[in-house]
């Protein structure tokens, strides 16, 4: 099973890992949203669940998508630079969608996660997991 997964094109592995991570992220978001009493509730819940998801997504992409064998802490640091930028961007987007445009918080979550996924599709491979460390 693992060999078959490794034979998939890198983009297919990236999308698969993104979907798995997003489903886990949605569960975490829902729990935080349910427990969070602080307004703007949706945007704060988005930011907290996003922050919790960074090490998970880094590990999943490192192991399953890119087979990265480089220094762990170096790639995690690069991931945090990328994801911190995305956290700021998408939290502002979430606020705009939920508070300003009065969109339902789950639709805003979906738009924000799609934004993260789209950016990651182009940036993650080049910035966080350079080719020099990947297993052939």
Secondary structure by P-SEA (a helix, b strand, c coil): caaaaaaccaaaaaaaaaaaaaaaaaaaaaaaaaacccccaaaaaaaaaaaaaaaaaaaaaacccccccccaaaaaaaaaaaaaaaaaaaaaaaaaacccccccaaaaaaaaaaaaaaaaaccccccccccccccc
